[in-house]
């Protein structure tokens, strides 16, 4: 029997995508398709935001709705890989690709997003737990990396590729802190030492970075599922297991004025980070930003209402822009063509095994020695050593639904990445 039109309309109104009723979302999607087909999407923040939010929210809804997919992957993973697939398939005109790339990577959208997460998450953590986690997490990550490197080298020996060859061209780029801050400068260091073309070396080592990032994103979703099924293994976003129950969520009086204050706090600390980086360049901007926020937090210099405002702004950014950010990462930073060109079963197996060993080692050591929750240790101290820098942290933590771990993820990614990059430069001189 055919359903009445009023019933169908009511059901469509009950479904919301990106906050919009389904029928209105579909109209917006048709508008976007028309703009792309006519190649007249505004080449500015308006066009970029509209495209990223409409398609990102749509893929996020599908990923959180489709059976099996929502259980094992979720909306975050579908946002990232859906964007990468659409880009690889040539769905978007060149002008739209350039608009998204400029907005996401050059004009500061990811910077704005990550800055909000850092200030919001740091100001929401108890100062004692913050200090404990920051001090303990680096030894856990470095130990996990050491074990992963040994496994990678062992695979090289067994396969005939060589112990040091596997480490230099798989393990090091996979854990060097991302593409722009790790793999790209690493290729230049290798090229200068070996007398080869940097582009050729980048093509050889980039798949390790991208594949490691992709596997970490999928593992993050699986870790979230594990934490839901076995709550004793997870802190629900808390890293340090101090034996006390999780504190009740902070009660925040949400106002537009506080949203503005939170935005200014995030922008201000990022600018402070740029000043610090200008004075001491080896420490990256985010590193300075985390350090400065931690100092202010631990010394109690920031008024409580400003801390609340920063937390509120961070929560708004997570709710409003996460799907857009993840879709943008997938479109502009995940190159499926590069992965496909360098894919072999042995190569994929090596990346997967190294990732698995690093994650399991971080989880075990974090749990038994550092007194972390196993799930959070696996994510922050393990998966965040093998992703693509700041964008990789966003992707992994979003997939795990643990954005609260962003400060620890940034500490791990930036510190370990810089160390591995330096190690690669030293090793290539002796065993390259």
C-alpha positions as CSV (number, residue, x, y, z in Angstrom):
1,X,0.0,0.0,0.0
2,X,1.4,3.4,-1.0
3,X,2.2,5.6,1.9
4,X,0.4,9.0,2.2
5,X,2.5,12.0,1.1
6,X,2.1,13.6,4.5
7,X,3.8,10.5,6.1
8,X,6.7,10.6,3.7
9,X,7.2,14.3,4.3
10,X,7.1,13.8,8.0
11,X,9.7,11.1,7.8
12,X,11.9,13.3,5.7
13,X,11.6,16.0,8.2
14,X,12.7,13.6,10.9
15,X,15.9,12.9,9.1
16,X,18.6,15.6,9.5
17,X,21.9,15.8,7.7
18,X,24.3,18.4,8.9
19,X,21.4,19.9,10.9
20,X,19.2,20.3,7.9
21,X,16.0,18.4,7.2
22,X,16.7,15.8,4.5
23,X,14.6,17.5,1.8
24,X,16.5,20.8,2.4
25,X,19.9,19.0,2.4
26,X,19.0,17.4,-0.9
27,X,18.2,20.8,-2.4
28,X,21.5,22.1,-1.2
29,X,23.2,19.0,-2.7
30,X,21.5,19.7,-6.1
31,X,22.7,23.3,-5.9
32,X,26.2,22.2,-5.3
33,X,26.1,19.7,-8.1
34,X,24.9,22.4,-10.5
35,X,27.6,24.8,-9.4
36,X,30.3,22.1,-10.0
37,X,28.8,21.0,-13.3
38,X,28.7,24.7,-14.5
39,X,32.2,25.2,-13.0
40,X,31.0,28.3,-11.2
41,X,31.6,27.4,-7.6
42,X,32.9,30.5,-5.8
43,X,36.7,30.3,-5.6
44,X,36.8,31.6,-2.1
45,X,35.9,30.7,1.5
46,X,32.2,30.6,0.6
47,X,32.6,28.0,-2.1
48,X,35.1,25.9,-0.2
49,X,33.0,25.9,3.0
50,X,29.8,25.1,1.1
51,X,31.3,22.2,-0.8
52,X,33.2,20.7,2.2
53,X,30.3,21.0,4.6
54,X,27.6,19.6,2.3
55,X,29.6,16.6,1.1
56,X,31.3,16.0,4.4
57,X,28.1,16.0,6.4
58,X,26.5,13.8,3.8
59,X,29.2,11.2,3.9
60,X,29.4,11.4,7.7
61,X,25.6,10.7,7.9
62,X,26.0,7.7,5.6
63,X,28.9,6.3,7.6
64,X,27.0,6.6,10.8
65,X,23.8,5.1,9.4
66,X,24.6,2.2,7.1
67,X,24.7,-1.1,8.9
68,X,28.1,-2.8,9.4
69,X,29.8,0.4,8.1
70,X,28.7,2.3,11.1
71,X,29.9,-0.5,13.4
72,X,33.3,-1.0,12.0
73,X,34.2,2.3,10.3
74,X,31.9,5.1,11.1
75,X,31.3,8.5,9.6
76,X,34.8,9.8,10.1
77,X,36.5,7.1,8.0
78,X,33.9,7.4,5.3
79,X,34.4,11.1,5.1
80,X,38.1,10.7,4.6
81,X,38.1,7.9,2.1
82,X,35.0,9.0,0.4
83,X,36.7,12.3,-0.3
84,X,39.8,10.6,-1.5
85,X,37.8,8.3,-3.8
86,X,35.8,11.2,-5.3
87,X,39.1,13.2,-5.9
88,X,40.8,10.2,-7.5
89,X,37.7,9.6,-9.7
90,X,37.9,13.1,-11.1
91,X,34.5,14.1,-9.9
92,X,35.5,17.7,-9.1
93,X,36.6,20.2,-11.7
94,X,40.2,21.5,-11.4
95,X,39.0,24.9,-10.1
96,X,37.1,23.2,-7.3
97,X,40.1,21.1,-6.4
98,X,42.3,24.2,-6.3
99,X,39.8,26.0,-4.1
100,X,39.6,23.2,-1.6
101,X,43.3,22.7,-1.5
102,X,44.0,26.4,-0.9
103,X,41.3,26.7,1.8
104,X,42.2,23.5,3.7
105,X,46.0,23.7,3.5
106,X,47.1,27.2,2.6
107,X,44.5,29.6,3.9
108,X,44.4,28.2,7.4
109,X,41.2,26.2,7.8
110,X,43.0,23.2,9.4
111,X,45.1,25.7,11.5
112,X,41.9,27.3,12.8
113,X,40.3,23.9,13.5
114,X,43.4,22.4,15.2
115,X,44.0,25.5,17.3
116,X,40.4,25.4,18.6
117,X,40.9,21.7,19.5
118,X,44.2,22.3,21.3
119,X,43.0,25.2,23.5
120,X,39.6,23.6,24.1
121,X,40.9,20.2,25.1
122,X,43.9,21.5,27.2
123,X,41.7,23.8,29.2
124,X,39.2,21.0,29.8
125,X,41.7,18.6,31.4
126,X,42.6,18.5,35.1
127,X,46.0,20.1,35.5
128,X,47.5,17.1,37.4
129,X,46.4,14.6,34.9
130,X,47.6,16.9,32.1
131,X,51.1,17.0,33.6
132,X,51.2,13.2,34.3
133,X,50.1,12.4,30.7
134,X,52.5,14.8,29.0
135,X,55.5,13.4,31.0
136,X,54.7,9.8,30.5
137,X,53.5,9.6,26.9
138,X,56.8,10.2,25.0
139,X,58.7,7.3,26.6
140,X,55.8,5.0,25.7
141,X,55.7,6.2,22.1
142,X,59.5,6.0,21.6
143,X,59.5,2.4,23.0
144,X,56.7,1.4,20.6
145,X,58.6,3.0,17.7
146,X,61.7,1.1,18.6
147,X,59.9,-2.2,18.5
148,X,58.1,-1.3,15.3
149,X,61.5,-0.4,13.6
150,X,63.0,-3.7,14.7
151,X,60.0,-5.6,13.2
152,X,60.2,-3.6,10.0
153,X,63.9,-4.3,9.7
154,X,63.3,-8.0,10.4
155,X,60.8,-8.2,7.5
156,X,63.5,-6.6,5.3
157,X,65.9,-9.3,6.2
158,X,63.4,-12.1,5.6
159,X,62.2,-10.7,2.3
160,X,65.7,-9.9,1.0
161,X,65.1,-6.1,1.0
162,X,67.6,-5.6,3.7
163,X,67.3,-4.5,7.4
164,X,68.4,-0.9,7.0
165,X,66.7,-0.5,3.6
166,X,63.3,-1.3,5.1
167,X,63.8,1.0,8.0
168,X,65.0,3.9,5.8
169,X,62.3,3.6,3.1
170,X,59.3,2.3,5.1
171,X,59.6,2.8,8.9
172,X,61.2,6.2,8.9
173,X,58.8,8.0,6.4
174,X,55.9,6.2,8.0
175,X,56.7,7.8,11.4
176,X,58.4,11.0,10.4
177,X,55.5,13.3,11.5
178,X,53.5,13.7,8.3
179,X,53.9,14.7,4.7
180,X,54.9,18.4,4.6
181,X,56.8,18.3,8.0
182,X,58.3,14.8,7.6
183,X,58.3,13.0,4.3
184,X,59.0,15.9,2.0
185,X,62.1,17.2,3.9
186,X,63.1,13.6,4.4
187,X,63.2,13.1,0.6
188,X,65.4,16.2,0.2
189,X,67.8,14.9,2.8
190,X,68.0,11.5,1.2
191,X,68.4,13.1,-2.3
192,X,71.3,15.3,-1.1
193,X,73.1,12.4,0.5
194,X,72.5,9.9,-2.4
195,X,72.9,12.3,-5.3
196,X,69.4,11.3,-6.6
197,X,66.3,13.3,-7.6
198,X,64.2,14.3,-4.6
199,X,61.0,13.7,-6.5
200,X,61.9,10.1,-7.3
201,X,62.7,9.5,-3.7
202,X,59.4,11.2,-2.5
203,X,57.4,8.9,-4.9
204,X,59.1,5.9,-3.3
205,X,58.6,6.9,0.4
206,X,55.3,8.8,0.3
207,X,53.1,5.6,0.1
208,X,54.5,4.5,3.5
209,X,53.3,7.8,5.1
210,X,49.9,7.7,3.4
211,X,49.2,4.0,4.1
212,X,50.4,4.3,7.7
213,X,47.9,7.2,8.1
214,X,45.1,5.2,6.5
215,X,45.6,2.1,8.6
216,X,45.8,4.3,11.7
217,X,42.5,5.8,10.9
218,X,40.8,2.4,10.5
219,X,42.4,1.1,13.7
220,X,41.2,4.2,15.6
221,X,37.6,3.3,14.6
222,X,38.1,-0.3,15.7
223,X,39.7,0.9,19.0
224,X,36.6,3.0,19.6
225,X,34.4,-0.1,19.1
226,X,36.6,-2.0,21.5
227,X,36.3,0.6,24.1
228,X,32.5,0.6,23.8
229,X,32.3,-3.2,24.1
230,X,34.8,-3.4,27.0
231,X,34.5,-0.1,29.0
232,X,37.2,-1.2,31.5
233,X,39.8,-0.8,28.8
234,X,38.9,2.8,28.0
235,X,38.9,6.1,29.8
236,X,36.3,7.5,27.4
237,X,38.9,10.1,26.2
238,X,40.9,10.2,29.4
239,X,44.5,9.1,29.0
240,X,45.7,8.7,32.6
241,X,44.1,6.0,34.8
242,X,44.5,7.5,38.2
243,X,41.9,5.2,39.8
244,X,39.3,7.8,40.2
245,X,36.0,8.0,38.2
246,X,35.8,10.3,35.3
247,X,34.7,13.8,36.4
248,X,31.3,15.1,35.4
249,X,31.3,17.2,32.3
250,X,31.9,20.9,32.9
251,X,28.7,22.9,33.1
252,X,29.0,25.7,30.6
253,X,26.7,28.6,30.2
254,X,26.7,28.8,26.4
255,X,26.5,32.4,25.1
256,X,27.5,34.1,21.8
257,X,29.9,36.3,23.8
258,X,31.8,33.3,25.1
259,X,32.0,31.9,21.6
260,X,33.8,35.0,20.6
261,X,36.1,34.9,23.6
262,X,36.9,31.2,22.9
263,X,37.8,32.1,19.3
264,X,40.1,34.9,20.4
265,X,41.8,32.6,22.9
266,X,42.5,30.0,20.2
267,X,43.8,32.7,17.8
268,X,45.8,34.4,20.4
269,X,47.6,31.2,21.5
270,X,48.3,30.3,17.9
271,X,49.9,33.7,17.4
272,X,51.9,33.2,20.5
273,X,53.1,29.9,19.1
274,X,54.3,31.7,15.9
275,X,56.3,34.2,18.0
276,X,57.9,31.3,19.9
277,X,58.7,29.5,16.7
278,X,60.2,32.6,15.3
279,X,62.5,32.8,18.3
280,X,63.3,29.1,18.6
281,X,62.7,27.5,15.2
282,X,63.3,23.8,16.1
283,X,60.1,23.9,18.1
284,X,57.1,24.0,15.8
285,X,54.2,26.4,16.2
286,X,51.9,23.8,17.6
287,X,54.6,22.7,20.0
288,X,54.9,26.2,21.3
289,X,51.2,26.5,21.4
290,X,50.7,23.4,23.5
291,X,53.6,24.4,25.8
292,X,52.2,27.9,26.4
293,X,48.6,26.7,27.0
294,X,49.9,24.1,29.5
295,X,51.9,26.7,31.4
296,X,48.9,29.0,31.6
297,X,46.7,26.1,32.6
298,X,48.9,24.6,35.2
299,X,49.8,28.0,36.8
300,X,46.1,29.0,36.9
301,X,46.7,32.3,35.1
302,X,43.6,32.1,32.9
303,X,40.3,33.2,34.4
304,X,37.8,30.3,34.7
305,X,35.3,32.0,32.3
306,X,37.9,32.3,29.6
307,X,38.8,28.6,30.0
308,X,35.1,27.7,29.7
309,X,34.9,29.9,26.6
310,X,37.8,28.1,25.0
311,X,36.2,24.7,25.8
312,X,32.9,25.9,24.4
313,X,34.5,27.2,21.1
314,X,36.4,23.9,20.8
315,X,33.2,21.9,21.1
316,X,31.5,24.1,18.6
317,X,34.3,23.5,16.1
318,X,34.1,19.8,16.6
319,X,30.4,19.7,16.1
320,X,30.2,22.1,13.1
321,X,33.4,21.5,11.1
322,X,34.8,18.0,11.8
323,X,33.1,16.3,8.8
324,X,34.2,19.2,6.6
325,X,37.7,19.0,7.8
326,X,37.9,15.2,7.3
327,X,36.4,15.4,3.8
328,X,39.0,18.1,3.0
329,X,41.8,16.0,4.3
330,X,40.6,13.1,2.1
331,X,40.3,15.2,-1.0
332,X,43.6,17.1,-0.7
333,X,46.0,14.9,1.3
334,X,45.1,11.3,0.6
335,X,46.4,10.4,-2.9
336,X,45.0,7.0,-3.8
337,X,46.8,7.0,-7.2
338,X,50.2,7.2,-5.4
339,X,49.2,4.4,-3.1
340,X,48.0,2.2,-6.1
341,X,51.2,2.8,-8.1
342,X,53.5,1.5,-5.3
343,X,51.3,-1.2,-3.8
344,X,52.5,-4.8,-3.5
345,X,51.2,-7.4,-1.1
346,X,54.6,-7.5,0.8
347,X,54.7,-3.7,1.0
348,X,51.1,-3.5,2.4
349,X,51.8,-6.4,4.8
350,X,54.9,-4.6,6.1
351,X,53.0,-1.3,6.7
352,X,50.2,-3.2,8.4
353,X,52.4,-5.3,10.6
354,X,54.6,-2.3,11.7
355,X,51.4,-0.3,12.5
356,X,49.9,-3.2,14.4
357,X,53.1,-3.8,16.5
358,X,53.5,-0.1,17.3
359,X,49.8,0.2,18.4
360,X,49.9,-3.0,20.5
361,X,53.2,-2.1,22.1
362,X,52.0,1.4,23.0
363,X,48.8,0.0,24.4
364,X,50.6,-2.6,26.5
365,X,53.4,-0.4,27.9
366,X,51.0,2.5,28.4
367,X,48.7,0.3,30.4
368,X,51.2,-1.7,32.5
369,X,53.9,0.9,33.1
370,X,52.6,4.4,32.5
371,X,49.1,3.7,34.0
372,X,47.2,4.8,30.9
373,X,44.0,3.4,29.7
374,X,44.9,0.7,27.0
375,X,42.6,2.1,24.3
376,X,43.7,5.7,24.8
377,X,47.4,4.7,25.0
378,X,47.0,2.7,21.7
379,X,45.5,5.8,20.0
380,X,47.6,8.7,21.4
381,X,50.9,7.0,21.9
382,X,50.7,4.5,19.0
383,X,48.4,5.5,16.1
384,X,49.4,9.2,16.3
385,X,53.1,8.3,15.7
386,X,52.2,6.9,12.2
387,X,49.8,9.5,10.9
388,X,50.2,12.6,8.7
389,X,50.9,15.3,11.2
390,X,48.2,17.7,12.4
391,X,45.7,16.6,9.7
392,X,46.4,12.9,10.6
393,X,45.7,13.6,14.3
394,X,42.4,15.1,13.4
395,X,41.5,12.1,11.3
396,X,42.6,9.5,13.8
397,X,41.1,11.2,16.9
398,X,37.8,11.9,15.1
399,X,37.6,8.3,13.9
400,X,38.2,7.2,17.5
401,X,35.7,9.8,18.8
402,X,38.4,11.1,21.2
403,X,39.2,14.6,20.3
404,X,40.1,15.2,24.0
405,X,43.4,13.5,23.2
406,X,44.5,16.2,20.7
407,X,47.2,17.8,23.0
408,X,48.9,14.5,23.7
409,X,48.6,13.5,20.0
410,X,50.3,16.7,19.0
411,X,53.1,16.2,21.5
412,X,53.7,12.7,20.2
413,X,53.5,13.6,16.5
414,X,55.7,16.7,16.6
415,X,58.3,15.4,19.1
416,X,58.6,11.8,17.7
417,X,58.4,13.1,14.1
418,X,61.2,15.5,14.6
419,X,63.3,12.8,16.2
420,X,62.7,10.3,13.5
421,X,63.4,12.9,10.8
422,X,66.7,13.5,12.4
423,X,67.4,9.8,12.7
424,X,66.7,9.3,9.0
425,X,69.1,12.0,8.1
426,X,71.9,10.4,10.2
427,X,71.2,6.8,9.1
428,X,71.2,7.6,5.3
429,X,74.8,8.9,5.7
430,X,76.0,5.5,7.0
431,X,73.8,2.8,5.6
432,X,72.1,4.6,2.6
